[in-house]
Amino acid sequence: MLAIELISNAVPPVNTSDSIQKVVDRMIEFRVRHLPIVNEEQFLGLLAEDDFVGETDYQTPIGALALSLVNPYVLEDQHIYDVIRMFYERQLTVVPVLDVKKNYLGLISINALTEYFARITSVEQPGGIIVLEINNKNNSLAHMAQIVESDNAQILSSYVQSFPDSTRMEVTLKVNKQDISAIISTFLRYEYTIKATFNHSDDNDNSRDRYDSLMNYLNL
């Protein structure tokens, strides 16, 4: 997945002639704390709601303010992981996307990013969840998949969490079966450590909780 594939045109940029009030209204409308300033196709920087602290005349154009603009962006062909890192490091609610000539193409919102993660982690699909605790030297997803497939099931999604100063890793697997007792037995037979399992019905599927845990882990 590349940055250009997550661009949303739903949130328009602002320009230097827009008033503070217009910018604030737009931030409230789209529930973001940042907006890119763009004149024609030129990206000038990212405006934050903190830039308006102390301002009393909200009819003032933003071009007349002494703004401490930050200039974070990603290029259209950068990987989604670069986008995630930008959100995390700068604590942003939107990330501008530019082409190779540094022209503004659009932005990626935090909502688009969370929707993307919901899709790739199969949050809405029913199934069982298995959380394994392993040593990083034994991290063979192929072997885990073989165990799952031995019970005529498939892995819908997976992700790995590592821990600082430790060789321990946590692997979360979501499979397309709710009855995962046979799969768990096979993992135990191969001496895997089962940290947690979730295999409730559709109404009580804990995949949303696991997804929220992933978002918390990424600090998004």
Helices and strands as residue ranges (DSSP letters): G 3-6, H 20-30, E 34-39, E 42-48, G 49-52, G 62-64, E 74-75, H 80-90, E 94-98, E 104-109, H 110-120, E 128-135, G 136-138, H 141-149, E 155-162, E 168-175, H 181-189, E 193-198, G 202-204, H 207-218
